[in-house]
Amino acid sequence: MSEGPLAPESAPISHPIAAVKVHVGDVQQALAWYLRAFDQACRHRPPGTDFECLRIAGVQLELVLADQKVGSGPAGSVVYWRVDCLARARSHFLVLGATPYRGPLAIESGLGICQVRDPWGNCIGLRGPWKPGGEAGQL
């Protein structure tokens, strides 16, 4: 007999997100692009591995080769990165070759969200202070 789901107070998640995996067509090109896109990112190679990833504000960004099971592109969950200025962050990504996908859209308390697509078609969510009317686009 199944015991059912765990009670909320015993949930095993006690920390923020540890890693985000992004599937791309070329891992080395993606590492270079994401290093430029996230200027606070630093390269990281976990001990005892030949796997290289990026660390961004305590989150491990794992860029892996797309395959038959998981391709690149917008399909499913989108991670939203907190930014200091939505308009400036969005412009930064667009200058680097990202394409607008959704938004910007005002959400709450002077914040806005938008999505851009990396060169492999994956969505990157951005969330931060934003004043409507400054940029075109809708979700």
Secondary structure, DSSP 8 states (H G I E B T S, - for coil): ----S--GGG-S--SS--EEEEEES-HHHHHHHHHHHSTT-EEE--TT----EEEETTEEEEEEE--SSS-SSS-S---EEE-S-HHHHHHHHHHTT-EEEEEEEE-STTEEEEEEE-TTS-EEEEEEE--TTSS----
